[in-house]
Amino acid sequence: MLSLANAFSEDDILQFQDRLKRFLNSDANLAFVVEPKIDGVAVNLIYINGILASGMTRGDGATGEDVTQNIRTVHSIPLRIKSTTENPAPEEIEIRGEIYIESDAFRKLNERRLAANEAPFANPRNAAAGSLRQLDSSITARRPLKMFCYSVGMVAGRTFTHHSNVLDTLNLWGFAVNPLIRRVEGISNCIDFYRELQDRREELPYEIDGMVIKVDDLSLQERLGAVSRSPRWALACKFAAIQATTIVENIIVNVGRTGALTPVALLAPVQVGGVTVSRATLHNQDEIDKKDIRIGDTVLVQRAGDVIPEVVKVIETKRTGREKFFKIPDNCPECGSKVVRIAGEAAHRCLGISCPAQTRGHIIHFASRGGMDIEGLGEKLVAHLVDEGYIGDPSDLYFLSREILLNLERMADKSASNLLAAIKRSKSPPLDKLIFALGIRHVGEHLSKVLARQFRTLDALVSASEEDLMAVQDIGPEVSSSIFQFFQNDSNRRVIENLKKAGVSPQEIVSPSHSLLAGKNFVFTGTLTRMTRNEAKQIVETLGGQALSSVTKNTDYVVAGEAAGSKLKKAQESGITVLSEAEFLAMSGRG
């Protein structure tokens, strides 16, 4: 599942049309499907012979999370397709949609949580995501989840010509499709719908953060293809953020895993786009000084991207003279160590080597979905384990026992079993996930993948010199120094050795020089019946090849599925080898 390119204005929408016409080399008026962009959780559903077989979240675009049992409890998702003679269910089909919670249902859910002395969810999207990830599907069943379907992926035994036809068919099959979706002619009608939705957004029973435009003709979608991680034929049009005024009641400081001190404004609770906002990050001292934010100020706030609360500006006319200036403290509020600001950096940092806030942050990052993905290990549990002295670094997680966990307040036997099972499952991660989990400064998910492909084993990365690191694409002097120094640190080496002793063994990356598809470039066109496009691309990349979005002189093979379009024609005209899906699977050793 690809992400969509973003637009933030009507001019951006017009530029989208210009790009389409240039690529298609045509001035013809195009038909589009326009739909509200629901602020929820994207999922893929697989139906085999009309019966729901599996449900996955989108995850990182290539690898999602299996939530099949929880998906079965969502009432708006049919367990069986309503097949008819005119519209029979395909042998296999991938349905794509968005899981969401309506605004009123979200408020009632939070009221119940507060009454039960549980922390409220920050917004409906977080509530939907948390509900889907529950280990106990009976909890998910009690959550007010709904789903709107918006497209299909892989389809076996059925072809569609237009996206609007896909949506009509999904409706007939019993899937919920947003009734506000329209098919329109020309970009001006897309802009009219954008304005209408923006005016109506607060009247809708669910949160939306924009509008999506899609080219209706599926053959044109095929011709347009994709660039990087987004299709050329679709656009996500974001709305201007909803704003409100409130008062800065106090400013506190949070300490992160890298020791960075982040000031946070505690706000008088205010409704912003259907969500109660009571906190907003102020980022750093420079940002506070630039906006001249003081304790007691009346400020304008919004949710950046309709998600993250931020202070836009101070309303100076509301000042009374009793407001107080704020400065980052000289000592860490968590451990009392000296706080410094390194030249060239915006953040102030704690220098304490055993700062409990940094320890908690490291472990939370290590267990996060982008890292080792240890389900059930939340912030509160990590804080409890650290504060009680049971864990002091990420490797300690693998030496936790049932007895230790059951000693913790409110830890039931089943929860302890589930957590220990999740920790055990995390012992064989992809190498890039472990690299990311280690929390090396300047190394995010992208660079973790780059390093994994380059060095292929953790031992090779640990022993790499600065010169070896500098030779890697996308890595400059600052990043190479950060990586090198991380692995020179005795404490970090000790954590890595302890991880090995605990049985943590990342999956080794196959050397491209000895891979089946080493150095080969592939393009996929048409509908694949035995895998999705993303799965096919993942096979290519795992075996040392590269998946391209368009046919060029550098293309070695074009894999043609059902209803292949212009890419197949171009390959044939250019003399490029064309493979069937079965031939590709045989070539990659999966036939």
PyMOL commands that set and color helices and strands:
alter all, ss='L'
color gray80, all
select helices_A, chain A and resi 10-24+68-71+103-115+124-132+137-141+163-172+187-203+218-224+285-291+316-318+356-367+379-387+394-399+402-406+413-425+431-437+445-455+458-462+466-470+477-488+490-501+512-514+533-542+566-574+581-587
alter helices_A, ss='H'
color red, helices_A
select strands_A, chain A and resi 6-7+31-38+41-48+51-57+92-100+146-156+182-185+208-215+226-227+230-231+234-238+243-255+260-272+275-281+298-304+308-314+339-341+348-350+521-525+546-548+557-560+577-580
alter strands_A, ss='S'
color yellow, strands_A
deselect
rebuild
show_as cartoon
